[in-house]
Amino acid sequence: MMAAEQLPHLIDTLPPIRGRIQAGAPLGPATWFRVGGPAEVLVRPADVADLQAFLAALPLEIPITVIGAASNLIVRDGGIPGVTIRLARGFGDVAIEHGGLTAGAAALDATTAEHAAAAGLAGLEYLSGIPGTIGGAIAMNAGAYGSDVANTLEWAEIVTRQGDLVRLHVADIGFSYRHSGLPAESVVVRARFHAHPGDPAAIAARMDEIRASREATQPTRARTGGSTFRNPPGARAWELIEAAGCRGLTSGAAQISEKHCNFMLNTGGATAADLERLGEEVRRRVHAATGITLIWEIKRLGLPTNRPEAVR
């Protein structure tokens, strides 16, 4: 009997790229939770032109997933099928301009805030309190400490699934609370934020205040992923979680933080399934206690090995 013909691996069928490409790339170590399976193929384009050419030639039936700093992300234990795109060096520049700045999608939010502060530009201090990258902040309309992306963004440039470079002005993106209306499978590559001249000492003091507040109220030194659930209208997620008796709740090595109960922790050896199961248990208990169904703010991507029963 002849051996079955071996099918080519996905990586062998993909368009060429000048950047880096890797099959079976581990993603867990790159996430803040330090959990999750591999990317079937991980692609790191060299620059915008490289990304455009790759997507233009990539068959539409191959799914793509875009990740940034993975600070607000659970990669499920079965990994991410298809192509995972992660922007790196060629997308991290920050440039000060008249009335604001432009930042590449891979620039860290905190780094962007620091550039603005060094130039005496006020209005972007809130970014210093948001873990992650500019691309991720735009994709989820990240916000904290009195402002958000929708209030400070002028435009974002994206590469579409077809490989076209398109500039979207803020009114075209359809922002709402912790949500953007970016086209499906598009990749944010650059953005411009407006800012205004300010007193450098006052800007620095505000950023110090934000950092101190985060340190005092959030488990910033733990394996965590930022706010787990969105705040429902007229309520705070952490208060509902506490009222439902979930502070300190565990599932395996996953735990609801004792310090801030809208944060989940990997206390050591947790799986993505542990974290997702814990989150769903919190949702069940909050719904039973209050009738409110919490909505995940943390993104969960990929294939589960054992999917927890979700709250409807």
N, C-alpha and C positions, 0 to 999 in steps of 0.2 A: 504494500500500500504506500502510495506516495504521501509524503508529509504535506500538510495543508500549506498553501502559499501564505507567506507572512505579509500582512498588510503594512504599507509604509507608515511610519510614525508621522503625526501631524506636522512636526517640525520640518520634515523632509518635503512637505508639499507647500510650504509658505513662500511668499515673495522674498527676494533678497533684501537685506537691510544693512546699513552702514554701522548701526549701533550694535548692541549685544542681544543675543537670543539664546535661550536655554530651555531645554526640555526637562520636565520634572523638577522645576526649581522650588526649593522649600520656601514657603511663605510665612509659616508660623514665626520663625525667629525675627522677621521683619515687622510683625505686628506688635502693638503695645501690650496686648494680652499674652503674647508669646504662645499662641495656640494655632492649630489649623494645618490642613494638608497642603500639598504642592500645587503649583500652577502646571497645567498640562504643558503649556509653553509660556515662558515669560519673555516679553520683548521690551527692550529699553532703547528707544530711538535716539539717534545722535543729536537731532535738531528737528525743527518744524518741517523742513523739506523732506527729511528722512521719514518722518511720521506720515506726511501726506502721500508720498510715493508708496509706502507700505500699505496704507489703508485703501488707496485707489486700486491696488492690485490684489487685495485680499478678497477671496470669494465671500459673498454676502452671507452664505450659509454657515460660515465659521463664526461662532459667537466671540465677542470681545468684552472684556471687563477692564475697567480703569481703576487703579488704586494709587493712592498718594503715600503719605507717611504712615498710613494704616493706624492712625491714632484713635479712630472712632469706628473700628471695624472688627468684626469676627469673621475669620475665614473658617468655614466649616471643615470638619475632619476629613471629608472625602476630597478636599481640594477643589480647584476651579477649573472646569473644562474649557477647551478652546484656547484663545489667546488672552493673556493678561498683559496689559500695558502699564508700565510704570515709568514716569518721566524722571529724568535725573539731571546731570550737569548742564546739558544744553538748554535747560528750561528754568534755571534758577536765578537769572539776573534780576536785580532791582535797580531802576534808574530814576533819579529825582528829576522832575520836570516842573515847569511853571504850573502852579495850582494843584500839584499832586505828584503822583509817581506811577510808574508802570512796574509790574512784577511778573516774572515768569511763574507758570503754574506750579513748579516744583519748589519755589521759594517758600521757606517756612513763614507762617503768619507772624511769629515773634520776630524773626529777622526783618521782615518788611516793616513792622512797627518800629524797630530800632533804627532802620534807615531813615524813616520819616522823622523820628525824634532828633537824630543827628543833624538833619537839615532844618530843624526848627519848624516842622510842619505838624500841626495839630489836627485831631479828628480821627486818627487811626490808632490811638492808644489801645482801644479795645482788642485789637489783634494780638497784643502781647499776652492776653489771657486765654487765647484759643490755641490748643495744640493742633498741629497738622500743617498742611500746605495751602497755598492760595487756591489751587485748583479744587481741592476738596471743600474749602470754605465757600467757594462760589457754587459748587454743586449742591450743597445743603443749606445755603444761606446762613452760614454760621454767624453767631452773634453772642455777645456777652457784655456785661458791664455798661449797659445803656446804649449800645449801638449794634448794628449788624451789617452784613455785606450789602443788602439792598439799599441801605441809607448812604453808603459811601462809594459804591462802584459807579463808574461812568460807562465802561464798556468791557466786554470780554471777547477775546478771539478764540474761536474753536476750530478744530479740524473735524469735519463731518465724517460719517462712516464711509462716504464716497471719496474722501481725501481732499475735499475743498476747504480752503481757509476762509472763514466767515467771521466778520465782526458783528457782534450783537450788542446793542445799547441796552442799558439797564431796563428800560421799559419793555424791551422785546423778550426778556428772559422769563417773565411771569413768576417773580418771586412771591412766596408766601412764607409763613412761619416755618423755618427749618426745611424749606423746599425751594427748588428752582424748576423752571420749565425748560431746561436745556433739551435739545433734540436727543433722542435715544441714541446711545452708543457714540455720541460725540465726545471729543477730548478737549478740555480747556487747555490752552497753551500760554496765554498771556492776558493780562488785565490792567486796566488803568483805574486808579482810585483818586477821588478828589480830596484835597486837604487844604488847610488854610494856615497862614503864618501864625505862629504862637510863641509864647515865651518858653525857651528851651528848659528853664528850671521847672516851670509848671508842668510841662509835658513829661519830663523825667520823674517828677514827683507823682504824677498820676499813674505812670507805668509802675513805679515802685509800690504804689498803693494796690494796684491790681495784682502784682506778683505776691505781695504779702497776704492779700485776701485769699488767693488760690491756695497758698501754702497753709494757711490757718484753717481753711474749711474743706479742702479736698485732699484725697489720698494721692498726692502728686508723685510720691516716691514708690508707689506700688505698681504692680502689673495690672493696669486698668485701661479703660477705653473711653473716658470722659462720661458725659451724661448718658445714661442708658435709655431713658424715656423722655419724650417731649412733655413740656408742661401743658396740661389740658387747659382749655379756656377757663379763666377765672380761678385756677388752682395751681399749686406747685406739686410736681410729681413726687418730690422727696417727702412732702408732708403726707401725701396719700399713702406712700409706701410705709412710712413710719406708723401711721394710724392703723394700717392693716397688720402691724406686728412683724414686719419683714426686716427690720434693722438687724444685721448680723446673720440672717438666714443663709444656709449653705446648701450646696448640691455638689457632692464630691469635694473637690478642692476649690470650687467656685464659691464666693461669698459676697453677700451684700455688705458694703462697707459700713463699719460702725461709725466712721467719721462723717460720711455723707451718704445717705442711703439711696441716692439715685446713681451711685457708682457701684459697679461690680468689680470684684477682684479675682485674679488668679493667685491664690495663696501658695501655689507650688504644685505643679503636676496636674492642673485642671485641663480638661479637654474643651474643645469648642462646644461639644454636646452638653457638658456640665454647665457652661455659661448660659447657653440658650435655654436649657431646661430650667435653670434657676430664674432666668428672666420671665419665662412663661408662667412659672409658679407665682412669681410676684404679681404678674398681670391677673392671674386667677384670683388671688387673695384680695387685691385691690378692687377688682370688679365685684366680688362677693360682698365686700364691706361697704362699697360706695356706689356701685352701679356704673362707675366710670371705667372705660377700657383704655388703658395706657397704650400709647403708640410708640413703638421702638424708634429711638433716635440713632442708636448704633446700627450701622449697616451690617447685614449678615449675608455673606456671599458664598457660593459654592455648593457642594453636594454634602448633605449630612450622612453620617453612617447610621444614625438612629434619630429620626426627626421627632422632637417633642411635640406633644399635642398643643396646638396653638389656641389661644383664646380668641373667640370670634366676636 
